[in-house]
Amino acid sequence: MKKILALLLTLIMALGLGVPAMAADFRIAAQPQNQTINFGESFTLGVEAEIPAGKSAAYQWWRVGGTWNYSIPGATGPALSLSYGDNAYPDAFPRNDSYAPASYHCVVTLVPDNVTLTSDRAVVAVRPVILTQPRSLNIGARESFTLSIEAQAAPGWEIAYQWIKWGYGDIAGATGPSLQLSNGDHAYPEAVISIGNATGYYDCIINLLRN
């Protein structure tokens, strides 16, 4: 039986009907990795494919996900490098928007066999550059106070602010780089019925909007 199987295998290979070695040898060895960048920074994604001997590979990067599904012109190598101003550069959206951070993948085609593999998606999240963080304050009872933050966006974008108080949520009207609160405001630090200090914790959510 073994001799018959060996003979059949030899006949199949002689007729060119054998299973190509590429089925086992062609694979993606290294996937592109997720990144988080400051808005305006350049970034690079990479993919590594194992190519069978005597073959070559063609690459095409795509921006994918949501309403974005298109091949990136000129992105035809194992590395994708994007800078601010490139059409495929990640956009930034308000935090309540349904859009996700930008995702990218690479389609690798084995030449001349025309067999394709698609890499994993790599997510690139962008954040504004915060130059100055708000600082903790010690204030007297019923004393007004101001918290401030300084952020920077790339040209063509504007910064949207939303101050929040822990346990309270978004503070209505607090949509600028400074938060000013006085005794009686709903988001003013609570008084405590005990010996000690009243404490309020505040954050500022920074988003980027296209001008």
N, C-alpha and C positions, 0 to 999 in steps of 0.2 A: 504493500500500500504506500509506503514512504517513497519507493522508487517511482510509482505512478504519479504521486503528488509533485515530486521534484520535476518529473518530465513535463507535467502540465504547466508548472510555474515557468520552466525554461521556455516552453512554447509561447506562453502569454507574453513574456518579456521580449522574445524575439519578434513578435508581431507588433510590439509597441503598445500593448494593452495593459501594461502594468500600472500599479498605483504610483504616481509620482512621489518622490521623496519629499517634495515640498510640503505635503500634508503634515508631516511630522516636524520638518525643519524650519518652516516659516512661522514665526510667532513674535509677539511683542514682549520683549524682555524687560523693559523699563517703562512704566506709565508716567504721564505728566502728573504733577502734584499740585494740590490746591495751594493758593497763596492769598495773603492779605497784604494790601499795599496802601500807602498813602496816596490820595488822589493826586494825579499829575506825575507820579513816578512811572518809569518804564519797568517792564517785567519781561521775563522769558520763560516759556514752557518748552519742555523737551520730551521726545519719545525715542525709544531705542528698539529697533527690530532686528531679529536674527534672520539673516538672508541665506538661503541655500547656496552652495558653491555654484558658480556659473550664472547666477541670477543677479538682478538688481531690483531696486525698489523706487517707487514714486510716492511722494507724500503730498497730502492736501489737508490743511488745517481748516476747521469750521468753527464759527461761533454758533452755539446751539442753545435751545431752551426757550420756553415761552413763545413770544412772537419772533424771536431771532433764530433763524435757521438759514445760514448762507455760508458758502465757501469764501474764504478770505483771499482776495487777489494777491498773487505773488508769494503766498505762504506755502511754499512747495518744498520745504526741507524738513529735516528732523527736529528743528528748533523753530519756535514761533516767538518773535520779539515784537512787542508793541510799545509805542510811546504815546503820550498825550497828544491828541490831534488826529491819530489814526482812526479811520472809520470804525474799526472793530474794537477800539478801546472800550473798557467797561464804562457804562453810564452809572450815575448815582440817582436814586429815587427816594422820595419820602418814605419813612419807615412803615406807613400804613398802605403803601402802594402794593399791588399784587406782583410786581416784578421782582425777580430774584437777582442776585449778583450774576455777573457774566460767566458763562460756561463755554469751554472749548474742548474739542477733541480732534484727533488726527486720523484720517483714513490712509492706510498704507497699502499700496498695491504692488503685488509681486509681478515683475516684468521678465519675460513676455507672457507669463501664464494668465495674467489678468485676475488673479485671486486677491481679494481684499480682506484686510483686518481693520477694525475700528478700535482705537484706544479708549480707555476710560475717560469720562469727562473730568476736566479740571476746573474747579470753581475759583474765580478771582474776585475777591471782595475788596471794595475800596472804602477808604475812610478819609474824612477831612483831616487836615493837619491842625492840631490844637497847640497853639503857641503858649497860652497861659491858662492854667486850670483855676477853677474857683477855689478859694481858700476858706478854711474853717474860721468861724468867728465866735467870740464870747461877747454877749450883749447883756445889757441890763433888762430888767422886767419892763415889758411894754415898749422897749426901744426899737425904733425902726432900723432896718439893716439893708445892705445891698451886696449881692454876690455878682461876680462878673466872670466872663470867659472870653478868650480871644482865639479865633480860629481863622484859617486861611484856606481859600479855595483857588483852584486854577482859573485862568482867564476864561470868560464865557459862562461861568457858573456863579451862583449866589448861594449864600449859606442860610438855611432855615433853622431856627432855634425853637426848642420847646422845653421849658423848665418843668420838672416834675418833683413832687414831694413823696417820699416813701410812705406808703400806707394811704396816700391821698390820690395820687395819679397826676394827670396833666393839670397844670395851674392855668386857668383861663386867662388869656391875654398876655401870658408870660412868654412872648415869642421873639425876644430880642437878646442881645448879648449880655444884658444885665437883668437881674431879678431884684426888684425893690418890694419889700413887704413892711407893713406897719401893723401895730396892734389892732386887732379887729378884722384883718384880712383872713379869709377862710384858710389860707395855707400858712398862716403865722404859726410858729411853734406852739404846741399845746402846753398849757399849765398843768402841773402835776400836783395832786393833793397829797403831798408827802414832803418830807425834808429832802431837798435836792434841787437839781436844775431841770428846767424844761429843755428838751432837745428836739431839733428838727433836722432831718436829713434830706438833702436836695441834690438832684442831678440835672444836667442839661443834655438833652438829646440833640445832636448836630446832624443835619442832613444837607445834601447838595441838590440844588435845583438848577436846571438849565435856564439861562437868561432869555 
